């Protein structure tokens, strides 16, 4: 088991080619996430696990005036993002750290997003984080998650059993590790609702990646 920050720091230079060439449907779900963003106005976005900014590449095509706060564990990934979007640094606030530990100001963002970041965490971790996300959104705000999601609860359970076995064998201390803990669609919808989102939609699916849209209030668009 490899510590999360180390895993991504080592792969920053090859991450984008890997995602585009080896992950089925990646081009489509990055575009789909972008097209859920309003195409006008200075939309304030919180990007959790922003990495090299593959989703931002598409979002800036849709709304070039969006302002983004991006959080990622990997300094090397953030450096790639800065080089690509050097002309937008006045609208990018990039923070190297854990989004579990960083405070999100209440009622500060129109939209929060995460793409291929949440499938590394267990139920309790997700519940804590989703509650933080909910609180940082404006009244009509919403959260978009595009992530690795399995089809059945059996697959979900087996991934957790494999994680516990791997952790025991490696004697790994507590921390964040690059290990897949995907939820099934039903479980993912339930935990988003449990965290307080009023309306949760399973928007679309590309390969084994699902996009969910979770609205802070039932009246939000």
Protein Blocks (a to p, Z undefined) as FASTA:
>chain_A
ZZfklmmmmmmmmmmmmmmmmmghklmmmmmmmmmpcfedjdddddehklnolmmmmmmm
mmmmbccddddfblklmmmmmmmmmmlmmmcccdeddfklpccdehkbfbdcdehklmmp
cfklmmmmmmmmmmmpcfkbccdddddddfbfklmmmmmmmmmmmmmmnopacddddddd
dddfklmmmmmmmnopabdcdfbaehjaccddddfbfkbZZ
